[in-house]
Amino acid sequence: MDVPFTWKVTGWFVIGWSQEFEAGQSRALRYFGEDLVAYRDDDGELHVMTGNCRHLGAHLGHGGKVVGDCIECPFHGWRWGPDGSNRYIPYDPDRPNKALKLRVYPIQEQHGIVYMWHQPDGKPPQWELPDPFTKFPEITAGPDQYYPIYPTFSRRADYEPVHPQVVAENGPDSAHFRYVHGASVTPVSLDWEAVDNEWRFLTGWPDTTSDDPDKMALRIHSHFSGLGYAMSAFEGAQNHRLIFACTPVDNGHSDLFYSIWWPREQGDTCDVAPKKIQEKVERRFLHTVFEDLDIWRYQIYVENPPLGRVDAKPYMAMRRWAQQFYEVPPEESSAGTPIKARA
């Protein structure tokens, strides 16, 4: 997908679920065009940093060993601490190379999801990671009132030709629900606002059993935290929560992550939802991201779209809001010219 802005977007981005990062093991990752290594140290703390050893370039995520709070290079045994510093050289144990450091990426784990902060120049987080269980005062249910999201109610799609901007623009796009998802009614944009790094919107699904056009069977409260991900809380006909994230891998592709918190049945304390609930969530909700993906895979980005009257104002307001997360210019194409969108 060609877009007129960078893929090195600033913000918090999902890189997986906590259970995927086992204690004492290293894991190779690639995001924002960089090879990375993730490892969980002996105290259970998760770290992500530059993937290649500064000694002779071996990838720490392929065979690297966890030693205490360090990651040990599989090539010559150099150890790197969670602050990115060289802590130990086995054949020169008293003289670590203090001049060398790996770039460290801030990490937070929240409700079983792993988030990484990315800023192209390595600046620290510019805003706190929001919590989907405190963002929506209309809905007070806590995490323990939902079934665990992983692995039953989580899905991912790897290395797809989709930019986070395109995913975010699904928010103000009410018309696509009827055609992409087969919705029987067209949802209504009830409210929206841009507040610093957040785009907040409220969507209503009209109650077809009522003669009152303003009566809604369902309200969906949604907040984008930067362009990395959206969190939503459903109020009414459904009462689940979800998070949908898009994280750039390189110039042209992203990984997508989707998790649903489904309300527990009364009195059920099991960590695995009943089969009937699993089948319902899979059939009615988990597959929807792949319906969108079937569009996004082949979509081109139109800079000046001829929008309809209903969606034009929030759509363009979101595009203006999104510009704050592009702190570097677009990457160059293989021909040496900035990538531009096709009209």
TARA-V694215 format. One record per backbone hydrogen bond with DSSP energy under -0.5 kcal/mol. CO is the residue of the C=O (numbers start at 1). NH is the residue of the N-H. If there is no record, write none. Layout:
# TARA-V694215
CO,NH  CO,NH
This chain:
# TARA-V694215
2,301  7,9  11,118  13,116  16,114  17,20  18,21  20,22  22,25  22,40  24,66  25,40  27,38  29,36  31,34  34,31  35,51  36,29  37,49  38,27  39,41  39,47  40,24  41,44  45,41  47,39  48,105  49,37  51,60  53,57  58,53  58,60  59,62  60,64  61,28  61,63  64,26  65,67  65,72  67,70  68,42  70,67  71,80  72,65  73,77  78,73  79,87  79,88  80,71  81,84  84,102  85,81  85,87  88,79  89,92  90,93  92,95  96,98  97,86  97,100  100,86  103,50  105,48  106,117  108,115  110,113  112,18  113,110  113,115  114,15  114,16  115,108  116,13  118,11  119,122  130,132  131,134  131,135  135,137  136,139  138,140  142,145  143,146  145,264  149,153  151,154  153,260  155,258  157,256  160,162  160,254  163,166  163,167  164,168  165,169  167,170  168,171  170,173  172,174  174,177  175,178  175,179  176,180  176,181  177,181  177,183  185,187  188,190  188,204  191,202  193,195  193,200  195,198  197,226  198,195  198,200  199,224  200,193  201,222  202,190  202,191  203,220  204,188  204,206  205,217  205,218  206,208  207,210  211,213  212,215  215,207  217,237  218,205  219,221  219,235  220,203  220,222  221,233  222,201  223,231  224,199  224,226  225,228  225,229  228,246  229,225  230,244  231,223  232,242  233,221  235,219  240,234  241,261  242,232  243,259  244,230  245,257  247,255  248,32  249,33  250,252  250,253  253,249  253,250  254,160  255,247  256,157  257,245  258,155  259,243  260,262  261,241  262,147  265,268  267,269  271,273  274,277  274,278  275,279  276,280  277,281  278,282  279,283  280,284  281,285  281,286  282,287  285,288  286,289  287,290  287,291  288,292  289,293  290,294  291,295  292,295  292,296  293,297  295,298  296,299  300,302  301,303  302,305  305,307  308,312  309,313  311,315  312,316  313,317  314,318  315,319  316,320  317,321  318,322  319,323  320,323  321,324  322,325  323,326  325,10  325,327  331,339  333,336  337,333
